[in-house]
């Protein structure tokens, strides 16, 4: 049974998420503030966290950032703020996805399942070793490790999948929309490429890429992104 931690101070939202998730046979942990969330995380490692951005004691961004210093499991951030900038900040801090209030519980369920499926695939070994080499970059699809010039890159599952897609399609320019659909496939998502832009930026920062003259992930302005052949 997969374990979901819900960090939400609105009791009505917490209860409805609990009802829907339990109906899908998930084990539920709940925290109504950041302090309680840290107490749970100290003793228990969930498979996924649903995290409210605005909590009464600790900002959800700080919780997200702290989790990302140690763990790679998916984080879905819930926010009453609807601006793209607020959502981008959440992704920059390490969230894998965001949901704006008010939301459809069925959409939340679909996103939870999608993130867990991706995380499971991220952690599973494939049947045969498959290593992709490119200019000092080594991506191992079996161990899900990435090394750049001898240094391991700590990527989230979404960042790993994005880098793998770009490497597999080396020499092709992929639009933000195309990358979005390759990442999400048949999942229940609204059309948006903002998440791709943020994950590309996070990847470049972890790879210590120059924004003006990137060596690996290059921008074709008005078209998309490419790792050149």
N, C-alpha and C positions, 0 to 999 in steps of 0.2 A: 504494500500500500504506500503510495507516494504521499509525502508530507508537505502541506502548504502552510506557510506562516502568513497570516493577514495582520498587517499593522495599520489600524484605522481607528480614529477616535469617535467617529459617528457610529453609534450603536446600531442604527437601522441599516446602514450600509454593511457593517460587519456581519450582522445577522443574516441578511439576504445572501451575501457571498457565502457564508457558512452553509446555508441551506442548499444552495445550488452545487457547491463543491462536494458536500457530503453525499448528495444524490449521485455524483459521479465516482463515489467510493474513494475519495481522497481523505486522508487524515488531516484534521484541521488544528492548527495552533493559532491562538489569537492574542494580540496585544493592543491595548487602547492608548498606549503612549510609547515614546522611544525608550524610556527606562525599562519598561517591561519587555520590550523587544530585545534589548541587549541581554537581559537576564535569560530569556529563552535561548538566544543564539549562543550564549556562553556554554550551555549544556547540551544543545540539540542542533544538529545540522539539517535544515529542511531541504527539500528538493526544489522549492521555488518560493519566492517572497513576493507578496502583493503589498506594496508600500505606499501609504498616503504621503503626499508631499508636505502637507501642512498638519503638524501634530502640535499638541499643547505644550510640550516641553522641549523636544529636540526636532530640528528641521530634518525632514525626510532625506534631503540631499546628503546630510552628514552621516546618516545611517547607511545610505547606499554606498558612500565613499568608504566607510569603515569596512563594510562587508567585502567590497572589492579588493581590499588590501590582502585578503586571505582566501576568499572563496570565488568560484566561477559559476555557481548555480544561477539560474535566471532570476531577474528582478523586473517585475512589472510595476511601474509607478502610476499611481492614481492622483490626478490633480484637478482641482476646480478651476485652475488657470488655463485658459484656452489659447494663449498666444503661442506662436511657433517658438519664440525665444525661450519661454519657460520650459517647453518640451525639449528643446535642444539642450538646455542646461542639464536636464535630467539624464539625457542620453550621454552627455559628456562626462557626467559623474559615474557612469557605468551601468545605468539601467538598460535593459534589453528592449523594453517597449514601454509605452505610456497609454493611459486611457483617461479621457476627459469625462468629468462629471457634468451632467447625469449620463449614465451609461446603461446599455442593455446587458443584463446579466448573462445572456446567451453569448454575446460577443466576448465577454470576459472569459467564459468557459472555453470558447474556441481558441482564444489567445493563450490561455494557460496550457491547454493540450498541445498547441503548436510549439510553445517554448520548451515544454518538457520533452517533446519528441526530438526537437533539435538538440537539446542538451544530452539526451540519451545517445543520440547518434554521434555527438561530439566526443563522448566518453568511451564509446565502444571500439574495440579493435576490429579492423576489417580482416578478411580471410587471408590477404596477402599484403606484404609490405609495399607501400606505394609512396615513394619519395619524389617530390618535385624540387629540382634545383634551379636556381636563377640568380646569377650575380651575387653569390655569397649568401643567398637566401635559401634555406632548406625547410620545406614544409612536409611533414610526415602525416599522411592521412590515416595511418594506423594508430600511432600514439597520440595524434593530435597536438604535436609539438611543433613549434616554429623557431628556428634559429636564424639569426642574421649576423654574419661575420663572427660566429662563435658565441654570440650572446642570445640567450633564450628570450623570446618575446612572450609576455604574459597577455594573451588575447582572450577576450570573451568568446563564447561560441559563435555569436553573430559576426564578430570581427574575423574569426578563423574562416568561417564559411565564405565571407565576402572575399577574403584574400585568395582562398582556394578557387573560387569562381573566376576571378581575374587571371590567375595563373593558368588554369585549365583553358581559358579562352585567350591566351596570350596572343598578341598581335591583332586583336579585334577591339574596336571601340564599342563599349557597352554603355548605353544611356542609363541615367539614374532610374528611369522607369523600368528598364529591362532588368537591371540589377535588383531592384525592389521585388519584381515578380519571381526572379530566380531564387531569391532568399525566402520569399513567402509562399511561393507556389500556389496551392489551392486553399490557403488559409483565409479565415474571415477577417479581412483587413480593408480599410478604406484606402483609396488610392492616395499615396503620398510618397514623395521622394526625399523629404526632409531627413528622414532617418538614415538614408543611404549617405547623404552629404555629411552628416555628423559622424557616422561610423568610418567613412573614408578619412575624415580629419583625425579621428582618434587613432586609426591605423598609422597614418603618416607621423603623428606625434610619437607613437611607440617605436616606429622605425627610424625616428630622428631624421625625417625627410625635410629637405628644404622646400618651403612653400613655393618659392619663385622657380627653383630648378630641381624638381623631384627626380630621383634616379629610378624609382620603381613605379609608383602609381602616378601616372601623368593625366592631366586634365586636357581634354580636347574641347575648348570653349564652345558652348552652345550645342555640344553633341553628347559628351559623356566622359568615361574614364577608360584608360588602357594601360596594360603592362606590355611594353613593346617587345616584339620578337627579337 
